[in-house]
Amino acid sequence: MRQKKAYTICMALLPAAIFLAAAAALCMGQFRIPLNQILAEFSGAGGNPANVRTVLFNIRIPRILMALLGGAGLACAGAAFQSFFANPLATPDTLGVANGASFGAALAILLGFGAMQVQLLSFAFGVLSVLLVFSVTRTVGSSRPSMIMVILAGMVISSLFSALVSLVKYAADPQDVLPVITFWLMGSFSGVTRSSLMMGGPVIAAGTLLLFLLRFRLNALSLPEDEAKALGVNLPLVRGLVIVAASAVTASVVSMCGVIGWVGLLIPHLGRMAFGNDNRRLLPFSAMAGGLFMLVTDTIARCATASEIPVSILTAVVGAPVFLMLLRKTGGFRA
């Protein structure tokens, strides 16, 4: 009862915290915008300089929406994969999606493609990595490979694409192209535009929504197969939908923002520590807490110094110590 009450209070406070963080993010930055100008813009009163309107609607609002969507999607994908594989160390990149998408983006940058082509090629290679994983597992095993086989194949495919990324960096011009690839791989929301958000945002939203709708079925995946079938769960369908949704979210986030770690690992474990392993509670918490964490981190990344800090650096700096403290406090986690 106490846990249920704490969950209710937390889920009531998180939307308010997200709203306040978004309002602060609109105001803060190298170009500061007073709150009264923001309120005047949204109320239709106008009277603001054109550059204020440009910064708000072309830069900050798309970036805030992407941070919320990306954080929510990665946290839900991480929570889903941890339940799916019954592995507390599972992340959204368990099947090699992030490294596959990274190779696609690095290759596109090397070839001199534009921003939209970089996003498309990155997403395509992220999807390809998942297809390769299941191609390998079906070739070497039965038509229904074990989860261990899928994880091992994901590690191999991820390592392969990581090596290909290194090869692209080796071939890139060290004066012009290599710095662009390196900064992109560090992860940042600085390149998010209205057009890229319109292209990748719906994929992230749809994948996250699908995982949210499957939260009841995710609990059954942790049961023995016979018990899950007795509950009427179509295991092949549910497993396929979870993999498609989580992989699509991860590939889309990486294609737009680069590799962003720790969100899909840290946030679900915070939820498990506070509210238990029930995905009916864990997925909604992960979505809101992940979005809030990413928004706050991105705001700090672009405001802390004159030059923007890659957001993945901050997520690691914050995530690693917090995760170690959680391990020390709990003595370990169970998926």
Summary of the structure (lengths in Angstrom):
residues: 335
radius of gyration: 20.4
end to end distance: 22.1
largest distance: 66.9
contacts: 1185
relative contact order: 0.16
helix: 77%
strand: 0%
